[in-house]
């Protein structure tokens, strides 16, 4: 049983966790509760063996309008006259917020983002930490921090270079211009575009269901290998997967999958 949250609803069914930002009246802006709760949620899902895949969505018309301006204003009230102490405070705040999205990135389960309406500012940081991104036709994206006089600092500039081309990322980061769903697909920011929000959720849950039917050991192992390759050479990655599979190939899932394939059956895997 998942606890009640202020900024989220979480439902688990058929091995799929649906994590929904639930502040539709505020365009799902990321308030103080959001930042603490999302880390707790994904830490719990990481350890929950009954969960095999996560769908992340936003309630209402918009995925998320980014960081709540009221939260930024509250941080400003904590600043004093001493620059060095202000810097220490701000650095701590930024690292805490980075940690929230690191929990999404490092979750052992694939995280699929279903994006409709606005996905701007901090929301770009969030979806950049997900495994895959899908959009409805009305989705729009913007690295909005530049219009606030700051550089994005919670993951966009670190993760997006591995998702889209360097030149287009620089254009978006320097201008803050809006990208529609079709352009987002063409540059590789999203995998697929759906006609509307109901079609988006149906489509993303269909993909999640496909993933949930696979060996959870194989899926989490694949995610781990892909994450490792972001910061290592091909030779390092080959060495790592050899060591990993020296253990994992002795597991029961391989035998179950092979037997099902030979008998033309659908395999069923333990959590």
TAURDA-V804209 format. One record per backbone hydrogen bond with DSSP energy under -0.5 kcal/mol. CO is the residue of the C=O (numbers start at 0). NH is the residue of the N-H. If there is no record, write none. Layout:
co->CO nh->NH
co->CO nh->NH
This chain:
co->6 nh->21
co->7 nh->4
co->8 nh->19
co->10 nh->17
co->12 nh->15
co->14 nh->51
co->14 nh->52
co->15 nh->12
co->15 nh->17
co->16 nh->18
co->16 nh->54
co->17 nh->10
co->17 nh->19
co->18 nh->56
co->19 nh->8
co->20 nh->58
co->22 nh->25
co->22 nh->27
co->23 nh->26
co->25 nh->28
co->26 nh->64
co->28 nh->30
co->29 nh->67
co->30 nh->34
co->31 nh->35
co->32 nh->36
co->33 nh->37
co->34 nh->38
co->35 nh->39
co->36 nh->40
co->37 nh->41
co->38 nh->42
co->39 nh->43
co->40 nh->44
co->41 nh->45
co->42 nh->46
co->43 nh->47
co->44 nh->47
co->46 nh->48
co->47 nh->50
co->51 nh->109
co->52 nh->16
co->53 nh->55
co->53 nh->111
co->54 nh->18
co->54 nh->56
co->55 nh->113
co->56 nh->20
co->58 nh->61
co->63 nh->119
co->65 nh->29
co->67 nh->70
co->67 nh->71
co->68 nh->72
co->69 nh->73
co->70 nh->74
co->71 nh->75
co->72 nh->76
co->73 nh->77
co->74 nh->77
co->75 nh->78
co->80 nh->82
co->81 nh->85
co->82 nh->86
co->83 nh->87
co->84 nh->88
co->85 nh->89
co->86 nh->90
co->87 nh->91
co->88 nh->92
co->89 nh->93
co->90 nh->94
co->91 nh->95
co->92 nh->96
co->93 nh->97
co->94 nh->98
co->95 nh->99
co->96 nh->100
co->97 nh->101
co->98 nh->102
co->99 nh->103
co->100 nh->104
co->101 nh->105
co->102 nh->106
co->103 nh->106
co->109 nh->53
co->109 nh->111
co->110 nh->112
co->110 nh->130
co->110 nh->131
co->111 nh->55
co->112 nh->114
co->112 nh->133
co->114 nh->135
co->115 nh->62
co->116 nh->139
co->117 nh->62
co->117 nh->63
co->118 nh->141
co->119 nh->122
co->120 nh->123
co->120 nh->124
co->121 nh->125
co->122 nh->126
co->123 nh->127
co->124 nh->128
co->125 nh->128
co->126 nh->129
co->131 nh->112
co->132 nh->190
co->132 nh->191
co->133 nh->114
co->134 nh->193
co->135 nh->138
co->138 nh->180
co->139 nh->118
co->140 nh->178
co->141 nh->120
co->141 nh->143
co->142 nh->145
co->143 nh->146
co->144 nh->147
co->144 nh->149
co->145 nh->148
co->154 nh->157
co->154 nh->158
co->155 nh->159
co->158 nh->161
co->159 nh->162
co->159 nh->163
co->164 nh->168
co->165 nh->169
co->166 nh->170
co->167 nh->171
co->168 nh->172
co->169 nh->173
co->170 nh->174
co->171 nh->175
co->178 nh->140
co->179 nh->183
co->180 nh->184
co->181 nh->185
co->182 nh->186
co->183 nh->188
co->183 nh->189
co->184 nh->187
co->191 nh->134
co->193 nh->136
co->195 nh->199
co->196 nh->200
co->197 nh->201
co->198 nh->202
co->199 nh->203
co->200 nh->204
co->201 nh->205
co->202 nh->206
co->203 nh->207
co->204 nh->208
co->205 nh->209
co->206 nh->210
co->207 nh->211
co->208 nh->212
co->210 nh->213
co->214 nh->218
co->215 nh->219
co->216 nh->220
co->217 nh->221
co->218 nh->222
co->219 nh->223
co->220 nh->224
co->221 nh->225
co->222 nh->226
co->223 nh->227
co->224 nh->228
co->225 nh->229
co->226 nh->229
co->227 nh->230
co->228 nh->231
co->232 nh->236
co->233 nh->237
co->234 nh->238
co->235 nh->239
co->236 nh->240
co->237 nh->241
co->238 nh->242
co->239 nh->243
co->240 nh->244
co->241 nh->245
co->242 nh->246
co->243 nh->246
co->243 nh->247
co->244 nh->248
co->246 nh->249
co->247 nh->250
co->250 nh->254
co->251 nh->255
co->252 nh->256
co->253 nh->257
co->254 nh->258
co->255 nh->259
co->256 nh->260
co->257 nh->261
co->258 nh->262
co->259 nh->264
co->260 nh->263
co->264 nh->266
